[in-house]
Amino acid sequence: MPQRSNPSTVTPTPSSSSLSTTHFFLIYLILSIYRVLNALLIRTQFDPDEYWQTLEPSYCLTFTDDHHNCALTWEWTRR
């Protein structure tokens, strides 16, 4: 006669949803710590191109007589 396992002796395994929640929280925590450390420790300057692309054409049109020698981006030149 085959033996049956006693349900009271079987240890419950954690559900997959609790494992995935813990796993996602751990990933989120690691990425958050990395982001904060990256923001605090890296000393660089972010200078977007939009400043140059708007200031250079306005300066050139205002303060120069020869508008053809301006260093304009593709948005400001005719094709």
N, C-alpha and C positions, 0 to 999 in steps of 0.2 A: 504494500500500500504506500503511495507517495506521501511524503510529508508536506504539509502546508505550512507556510510561514505565518507566524503570529503577527497580526497587524500592529500590536502594541510594541513589538521589538524593532520595527522598521523605522529607521531615522528619516525624517522628512528632508527632502532636498530643497534648497531655496528655489523659488520660482524664477523663471527666466526674466520676468518683468522687473523684479527687485535687483537682479544682477545687472541688467542693462541700465537701470536708473543709477545704480552705484557707479557703473562704468562711465556713463555720460557725465555724472557729477565730478568724477575724478579727472576726466579729460578737461572739463570746463575749468576746474580749479587749477590744473597745471597750465592751461593756456592763459588764464587770467593772471597768474603769478608771472608768467613769461612776459605778458604784455606790460604789466606794471614795471617790472625790472627793466625791460627794454626802453620804456618811456623815461625812466629815471637815470639810467646809466649811459645811454647814447647821447652824445653831445654834438648834434649836427644841426644844420639849418635847412628847412624846406622852403625853397623859393619857387613858387609856381611860375610857369611861363606866362600866365595871364597878365602879370604886372608888366613885364617887358613888352608884351604884344599890344598893350593899350597905351603905355606911356611913350614908347618910341615913336609911333606914328603921330601922336598929338604934339610931341616935342618937335619933330621934324617939320610938320606942317606949320607950326607956330613960329619957330625961331630960325628956320633956314629959308633961303631964297630958291635953292635948287632942290625941288621935291623929288627929282629922279635919282638922286644919290643916297636916298634914305635906305636904311637897312630894314625893310618891311617884310613881314611874314606873308605867307601865301594868301591869307585872308584879305590883305590890303593891296594886293597887286592884281592888275587885269591879266587875263589869260590871252 
